[in-house]
Amino acid sequence: MERTLKRIFDYQRFENNTMLQQVIDDVHSRYAARELSLDEMNFVAAAGTPDQKKNKNKKQ
């Protein structure tokens, strides 16, 4: 599904179909990028979890 949406968005860059542009704008408005709240940041582990480092040290 995601691949299909990407292809449609790319197609729209060249075609400029007004109805398709309305759909794309609607999708962008629902899934707009935003800043994470502090509570949401607690669920992000971009560099892994702290437990992983402890486990590596025990194996050595």
C-alpha positions, 0 to 999 in steps of 0.5 A: 500500500505504501509503495502504491501511494508513493507512486501516485504521489510521484505521478502527481508531480507531472500530471497535476490532476486536481482531484488527485491533488485533493486526496494527496493534500488530505493525506498530508494533513492527516499525517503531518510531521510534528514534534513528539511530546515528552511522553512519546519520547519515552517510547523512542530508542533510536540507539537501542535500549540500555539493556543491550549494552549491559548484556554485551558486557556480561558476555565478554 
